[in-house]
């Protein structure tokens, strides 16, 4: 099946669309499935500034009920417009939607009405993946570890797949068996860096150049690293509700380049802390980094310095960093269409593996 995956994450910069050809080799259950796959096309659709600003306002709880409702439908139409060129190619679509609130175990909420996508493409659309896991007692995140296993697991290799979007998360793959997979959000990714860059009129600090020009505040850094989230045992997940400058109570007297320098080191140190506490004791051979943070040379250098194993970008391993999450959602949607489990209980804390996602059919 040719499945189209759409992903717009907590960085709120763009929607990534990946068309992939997927074929199961032994679809007998979560412990036995193998997957042949090939990426056929990738597209990045940047959010218009006005739409991006409205999404960020919703993330900050600054949007009314009416505004969120309007945004839900406008975002659905934006997804449909971005995907229109895949009409006649995709046989199935899967969209994560845009998270505007994530507070497990109480609630999680993603917007972007899938009906527009179903009508634009004329194919079934799988969406709203998180509630099924939440209803089973899980954190509703992370969702992509099982796709990560099917796509990047390798017998005899203990590999971590690390994504640095707005939030940073890892998937630990100790081979090809799902029972050993560990995954969780490590804390902030680009969220705090992008929020600081926005004060300079920028969407992000390209390549981490501004951070590299600043000086880190050691006392502030050490204070931030005492945040209780870092000591919580997995399964765990987090979001912009926690990782924003107001919540961090940052020192606004710092010059922007010094604040970016401190936040960059903080992000790298918090990622390293997660590995030190929860992954390295299990054995680790290498880390592959995807997401927008993979292009931040300053952040990548700091992570490589902090970890005792090789750290590669997806590009260095023959893949595309921007493809990883949208491809994972193509796989999630495909598994849901086959009525197979697609979210692993041990990574979310759910009582059983979920067959997550709701199916929207086009009008006949």
C-alpha positions in Angstrom: 0.0 0.0 0.0 1.1 3.6 -0.7 0.5 5.5 2.5 0.9 9.3 3.0 2.0 10.4 6.4 1.6 14.0 7.7 3.4 15.4 10.7 3.4 18.8 12.3 5.2 18.9 15.6 5.8 21.1 18.6 8.2 23.3 16.6 5.2 24.6 14.6 7.3 25.4 11.6 5.9 23.2 8.9 4.0 20.1 7.9 6.1 17.2 6.6 4.4 14.9 4.1 5.9 11.5 3.2 4.6 9.1 0.6 5.8 5.6 1.3 5.3 2.2 -0.1 4.8 -0.3 2.7 4.5 -4.1 2.6 4.2 -6.5 5.5 6.3 -9.6 5.4 4.6 -11.5 8.2 1.5 -9.7 9.6 0.8 -12.1 12.4 1.0 -9.8 15.4 3.1 -7.2 17.1 5.9 -9.6 17.9 6.3 -11.0 14.5 5.7 -8.3 11.9 8.4 -7.2 9.5 8.1 -4.4 7.0 9.5 -3.7 3.6 9.4 0.0 2.9 10.5 2.7 0.5 10.1 6.5 0.6 8.6 7.6 -2.7 8.3 11.4 -2.0 8.8 14.0 0.6 7.3 17.5 0.8 7.6 20.2 3.4 4.8 22.7 3.6 5.7 25.8 5.7 3.1 27.3 7.9 2.1 30.8 6.8 3.1 33.3 9.5 -0.4 34.1 10.4 -1.4 30.5 10.9 1.8 29.7 12.8 1.2 32.6 15.2 -2.4 31.4 15.8 -1.3 27.9 16.6 1.4 29.2 19.0 -1.3 31.3 20.7 -3.4 28.2 21.2 -0.4 26.4 22.6 0.0 29.1 25.2 -3.7 28.9 26.2 -4.3 32.4 24.6 -7.1 31.2 22.2 -10.8 31.2 22.8 -13.1 28.2 22.2 -14.2 29.8 18.9 -10.6 30.4 17.8 -9.6 26.8 18.5 -12.7 25.6 16.6 -11.9 27.8 13.6 -8.2 26.8 13.8 -9.2 23.1 13.8 -10.9 23.5 10.5 -8.4 25.9 8.9 -5.6 23.6 9.8 -7.5 20.7 8.2 -7.9 22.7 5.0 -4.2 23.5 5.1 -3.3 19.8 5.3 -5.6 19.1 2.4 -4.1 21.8 0.2 -0.6 20.6 1.1 -1.5 17.0 0.2 -3.5 17.7 -2.9 -0.6 16.8 -5.3 -0.6 13.2 -3.9 -4.2 12.6 -5.2 -4.2 9.4 -7.3 -0.9 8.2 -5.6 -1.8 7.7 -2.0 -4.1 4.9 -1.1 -4.3 5.8 2.6 -3.3 8.9 4.6 -2.4 9.3 8.3 -2.1 12.6 10.1 -0.9 13.3 13.6 -2.6 16.7 13.7 -1.2 19.6 15.7 -1.0 19.1 19.5 -2.2 22.2 21.3 -2.4 20.6 24.8 -0.9 17.4 26.3 -1.5 16.7 30.0 -1.4 13.0 30.7 -3.1 11.2 32.2 -6.0 13.7 32.1 -6.1 14.8 28.5 -4.4 15.3 25.1 -5.7 17.3 22.2 -4.7 17.5 18.6 -6.4 19.7 16.0 -6.6 19.6 12.2 -9.9 18.2 10.9 -9.2 15.0 8.8 -12.4 15.2 6.7 -10.8 17.8 4.4 -7.8 15.5 3.7 -10.1 12.5 3.1 -12.1 14.5 0.5 -9.1 16.0 -1.2 -7.4 12.7 -1.7 -10.5 10.4 -1.9 -8.9 7.9 0.4 -9.4 6.8 4.1 -7.5 9.0 6.6 -6.3 7.8 10.0 -6.0 10.5 12.7 -6.4 11.2 16.4 -4.0 8.5 17.5 -3.3 9.5 21.1 -6.7 9.1 22.8 -6.8 5.3 22.4 -3.6 4.9 24.4 -4.8 7.4 27.0 -7.9 5.4 27.5 -5.8 2.3 28.1 -4.0 4.1 31.0 -1.0 5.3 28.9 0.7 8.7 28.5 -0.5 8.9 24.9 3.1 9.4 23.9 5.5 8.6 22.4 3.6 7.1 19.5 6.4 6.3 17.0 8.6 3.6 18.8 7.0 0.7 17.1 7.4 2.2 13.6 11.0 3.1 14.6 11.5 -0.6 15.4 10.1 -1.7 12.1 12.0 0.9 10.1 15.4 1.0 11.9 15.7 -2.0 14.2 18.7 -4.2 13.5 19.6 -7.6 15.0 22.6 -7.4 17.3 22.7 -3.6 17.4 21.7 -1.5 20.4 20.6 1.8 18.7 18.8 4.9 19.9 16.6 6.9 17.5 16.5 10.4 18.8 14.2 13.2 17.6 14.8 16.8 18.4 11.7 18.7 17.5 10.1 21.2 19.8 10.3 18.4 22.4 13.2 15.9 22.5 12.4 12.2 22.6 14.3 8.9 22.2 13.5 5.4 21.1 15.9 2.7 22.4 16.0 -0.3 20.0 18.0 -3.3 21.5 17.6 -5.3 18.3 14.4 -6.2 16.5 12.2 -7.5 19.4 9.4 -5.1 20.5 9.6 -6.3 24.2 12.9 -4.5 24.7 11.9 -1.2 23.2 12.2 1.8 25.6 11.0 5.3 24.7 10.2 8.6 26.4 10.4 12.4 26.1 13.7 13.6 27.5 12.6 17.2 27.9 13.0 20.3 25.7 14.3 20.1 22.2 14.0 23.3 20.0 11.1 24.8 22.0 13.0 27.1 24.3 15.6 27.9 21.6 13.0 28.9 19.1 11.0 31.0 21.7 14.2 32.9 22.4 15.0 33.3 18.7 11.5 34.8 18.2 12.5 37.7 20.5 15.0 38.6 17.9 12.4 38.4 15.1 13.7 34.9 13.9 11.9 31.6 13.7 15.0 29.8 14.9 18.7 30.1 15.5 20.0 28.7 12.2 22.7 26.2 12.8 23.0 27.4 16.4 25.2 30.3 15.3 23.9 32.8 17.8 24.2 30.3 20.6 27.8 29.7 19.6 28.6 33.4 19.9 27.2 33.6 23.5 28.4 32.5 26.9 26.5 30.0 29.0 25.4 31.0 32.5 26.6 28.1 34.7 24.5 28.9 37.7 21.3 29.2 35.7 22.1 26.0 33.9 22.6 24.0 37.0 19.4 25.3 38.5 17.4 24.3 35.4 18.9 20.8 35.5 17.3 20.2 38.9 13.9 20.2 37.2 11.9 17.3 38.6 11.0 16.0 35.2 14.5 14.7 34.6 14.3 12.4 37.6 11.0 10.8 36.7 11.2 7.2 35.6 9.9 6.4 32.1 7.3 6.0 30.8 6.9 9.8 30.7 6.0 12.5 28.2 6.0 16.3 28.2 5.2 19.3 26.1 5.4 23.1 25.6 3.0 23.4 28.6 6.1 22.7 30.7 9.0 23.9 28.5 8.4 27.6 27.8 10.4 30.6 29.0 7.7 31.8 31.4 7.5 28.4 33.1 11.3 28.3 33.3 11.4 31.6 35.0 14.5 32.5 32.9 16.8 35.5 33.7 15.5 38.1 31.2 18.6 40.2 32.0 20.8 37.9 30.0 21.7 39.1 26.5 19.9 37.0 23.8 23.1 35.3 22.7 23.9 34.3 26.3 20.4 33.0 26.9 20.6 31.0 23.7 24.0 29.6 24.7 22.7 28.6 28.1 19.5 27.0 26.7 21.5 25.1 24.0 23.8 23.6 26.7 20.8 23.0 28.9 19.0 21.1 26.1 22.1 19.0 25.3 22.8 18.3 29.0 19.2 17.2 29.6 19.4 14.8 26.7 22.6 13.4 28.0 21.1 13.1 31.4 18.3 10.9 30.1 20.8 8.5 28.4 22.9 8.4 31.5 20.0 7.6 33.8 17.9 5.3 31.7 19.7 4.0 28.6 23.4 3.6 29.0 23.0 1.0 31.8 21.2 -1.2 29.3 24.0 -1.0 26.7 24.1 1.4 23.8 26.1 1.2 20.5 25.0 4.4 18.7 22.5 7.2 18.4 20.8 8.5 15.3 19.4 12.0 15.5 16.5 13.3 13.4 14.3 16.4 13.5 15.1 20.1 13.2 17.7 19.9 16.0 19.8 17.6 13.8 20.6 20.7 11.7 21.7 22.8 14.8 25.5 22.3 14.7 26.1 23.8 18.1 23.5 21.6 19.8 24.8 18.5 18.0 28.4 19.3 19.0 27.3 19.6 22.6 25.4 16.3 22.5 28.3 14.5 21.0 30.6 15.9 23.7 28.2 14.8 26.4 27.6 11.2 25.2 30.2 8.3 25.3 28.9 6.6 22.1 28.9 7.7 18.4 26.1 10.2 17.6 25.1 10.5 13.9 22.5 12.5 12.1 20.1 10.6 9.9 21.8 12.1 6.9 25.1 10.5 8.0 23.3 7.1 8.0 21.8 7.5 4.6 18.4 8.8 5.7 16.6 12.2 5.8 16.1 13.8 9.3 12.9 15.6 8.1 11.3 12.4 6.9 11.5 10.3 10.1 8.3 11.4 11.9 6.0 11.7 8.9 7.2 8.3 7.7 6.4 6.9 11.1 2.9 8.2 10.9 2.5 6.6 7.5 3.4 3.3 9.2 1.1 4.0 12.2 -1.8 4.6 9.9 -1.0 1.5 7.8 -0.9 -0.7 10.9 -4.2 0.8 12.1 -5.7 0.0 8.6 -4.6 -3.6 9.0 -6.1 -3.6 12.5 -2.8 -4.4 14.0 -1.3 -2.9 17.3 0.7 0.2 16.6 1.5 1.6 20.0 3.6 -0.4 22.5 2.3 -0.5 26.1 5.7 -0.5 27.8 6.7 2.9 26.2 3.5 4.7 27.3 2.5 2.8 30.5 -0.8 1.5 29.0 -2.2 -1.8 30.1 -2.0 -3.3 26.6 -0.8 -2.4 23.1 -3.2 -0.1 21.4 -4.7 -0.2 17.9 -4.7 3.6 17.8 -6.3 6.0 15.4 -9.7 6.9 14.1 -10.6 6.3 10.4 -12.4 9.0 8.3 -13.7 7.8 5.0 -14.3 10.1 2.0 -17.8 10.5 0.7 -18.8 7.9 -1.9 
